């Protein structure tokens, strides 16, 4: 029996809705603002045989697009090998081990076997970013960790819920090893309840269409998604498209790390070869394989958003050459930077390689950093310790259609930045400004978007500042003749003296006293196309609005201004002289 | 009840609708004329003429307008400047750091106020409301003058932490009163006194930049009405489903954004109350999008956190209408995987569906309905462009049928089926995100295309019945006619429940109610009943999302409130958290003045009704359901007997919409002209 294409479309929409509803339920009930506000979570349905991705929520954090199928596979293999306890109905496994198909320790995965007629039909799984899982620093982003033990508590797959009942003993072990443990029960219940919602909705779908029909549809949809991605792959010119992306340093050893990528299109096959990328590093900028693969997939989905999130869509994509590089880290390499930073640099390498091949679809590189600034200390006025996180956006790349978006969120995230008023209400800080990073958009026919420029003062008590950012050494890459965006700049003004982090974008535990100021300017997006072809009026408008200075207009775009208007003759002369 | 005629009039994107009610005779008159988008008041006057309304004999006119919505969405705004805290002029452009879609690195954002009209002055409060830097009054005067020199008509003053201490904004307001040549001055804290500088700033900027536009429009309309002899009050619908006098509406112009959708939901609530079906999911399907809202106990859900488009939060109370991106114009295509897709692209109004004859060549939902016989193919005769049913068939064959291996009719049915699945999914998400199970509600279908899909959607959602009002195509105008006076109040409490002063809480709620009653007493409108609704927004400490707990009255014990919150939480999430403390974040009161406005039975005149079903039958037409052709009776709805009851398939036709009843579903009518469709197999 073959399934008619209409039933297929209807079941596809049905599976998608199951996942979307899990996403919604998880966010709304969660306590952690990282999940509830920043949507740092994802929910999906995975195959019973090998964990491959059947469907995943549209509102999930993009970096998780490919990870849970690996963690589910490892779980299934572990059960088969007798390394993990056998599942029973209503069990929920918990796991956060990065090396078992994960990201960093803070991304905690739940997996629930979904039974029909006594057999596992598929797995429901979700990931939520917990605010803390122990380790050297609150929040888990230690810029100087040299092994995973320093990053926090590592959980192998164990059954946290046994036949629907929370195992208090395992839970107590977890709570004894993490910070702000008293609120975690709310997140645990929210994460478990989302899977229960998924089960109920999936029951309805299967009851309506029949288990066999849905199972067959899942197989067919996978084949169709693969065919769809293949059609897009065939848009890419045959041959090899290469690019590199650079990480400033690993936070411990002050040397840049290279992601070297050769994308080759050969017939219906697209391969991503990372041979020649840097070796595993000492600090936490290693990536585990699941995250590396997921980063490639999310970059491709940014380029082709029409393709459904399904294992089939990944089939034509072949990732190779990662063995022995920092993109395939093994125990005990520290990995806290993989989800937030390395993943974005991998996506940048994909964008940079494919922009010349797909000039209408791919943008110049976006800022591509989560801009993590953590401030921890004691507030004497409120008599309590605090940890403040400022995440921030940056400029997006110019593209065939328009200039890049200013202050866009990270490539791998979809989260909102916290308001200044909320930060000042919760922490002993005062922002001096929160503004566009002027001049930061990379020059191009369509320029990059602008980054963020903020300065924040510690008002009272003592505190330490830590930074896990990137693009301090080189800016986000321009495309098709466009120029790189401005680099990330961190300045710490202590007692009037300016301190620049030795690794530019990364440093841990810089002591601050009242009156000290942290000044951050995030990267601008890469420019797209030759800046000497940008209409002079558009440059003049940017200058009128204070986005660039008149000097920058001349140097970056070859545009000469008289007052707020472009001097067309002088511009023409300057541009042809430059071209000559 | 008012002594003269009462008129409700709603201006939509395509049509201006008017409902007139004469309390003396009980007569109801209806008019539908094309909207005049350059100056909406002309369309209103045309509708008045069409309905043969006597303006001197009219006691009250209530008006719903899209003036402000359109101005915001199309960025056709008054030239507006903002004066803000030094260092923060880019807040309106930086937003909250997101992108328009989760996937895809393209996307653009245009701030409401351009950078050169965003000026800074030295001043600063901290989060506790203490002055860090005093307001530099000279700088403020200079900034105001600069904005005037740059040609600004309206101005916003938006200072950090003004929700906590508005002293600097108030002082700036005094100074501007001397300098600014018109009343278009918006102080950030005045409309929304809550923290979050982006949301508050956008709300204030929207207000300022639509103020002159709304003011000019309303004054213009009032002038036209006055020259027509109208001496009564002109009221304008707000987005919260309440009304405000035209004389004051521009002061808080941002509140009128979403006025049109709110009217429709108010009419639904009114109809549901009258029909004894108080729990409704409203479903208004138009050409490019569909609006969905939830009504519990005849009371529409109202939210203070509506985002009208990407990065455009307007945080004033509005009826919580969610837009789903599917409408009659949604385009169907076969994608690269060989699978059928419907939407999100839409043919819009131009070129529109193929059957509009305006050059559309992409198959849409409306075309599919036509091909299946669900819409009257005779309509094609009236369109320009020489489109025939065969034209539509050919396009369906070429673009959908051939690639899918289906006949054009099968392809059309597949389009409808998939569109219904997707719309049902979207409606379900709206309902779940508002904490409701759609199966506990009836579907209230209106708008031109709503009643055509409602029964199938209801089946998809597990909703047991569909309520279609007497006049689905003029629901918004009816909403104006029946709307209440309404004032909403929110005070921030932000206290753990176990240390909360319950007496102070009761005092807050009581004071809110008193203020609302006083405001309602000021309006020159007759009220039959004043209702006061109290609620608290609560959460477990540590959470960011809020759950609303409704109260019977202002006084409640700590224990009862804890229990009520836990009950609401359980209902929503099926989670009990007995070790975590609860907190009260906001105290809310809505004061609603109900008018005895309309006898809904008059919307379909009883004298037109026939005695038997057979007499209402106009013709029959072949219509395809589930692959089979049914010779389907076409009834004229206005002629249906008051006690009609029959099974589908059937099509009920009326001036403003077409109601489709699939085979097996049961139709009944009620005393006030509603059509009820009981869904076969639901529940």
Interface residues (C-beta under 8 A of the other chain):
Chain A: X5 X6 X8 X9 X10 X12 X13 X14 X16 X17 X20 X21 X24 X25 X27 X28 X29 X30 X31 X33 X36 X37 X58 X59 X60 X62 X182 X183 X185 X186 X189 X190 X193 X196 X224 X225 X227 X228 X231 X232 X298 X301 X302 X305 X306 X351 X363 X366 X392 X393 X396 X397 X399 X401 X402 X403 X405 X406 X407 X408 X409 X411 X414 X415 X416 X417 X419 X420 X421 X422 X424 X425 X430 X431 X432 X433 X434 X435 X436 X452 X544 X545 X546 X547
Chain B: X86 X87 X88 X89 X90 X91 X93 X94 X95 X96 X97 X98 X99 X101 X102 X103 X104 X105 X106 X107 X108 X109 X114 X115 X116 X124 X126 X127 X132 X160 X161 X163 X195 X196 X197 X198 X199 X335 X336 X337 X338 X339 X340 X341 X404 X405 X406 X414 X417 X418 X421 X422 X425 X428 X429 X432 X433 X540 X541 X542 X543 X544 X545 X572 X573 X574 X575 X577 X579 X580
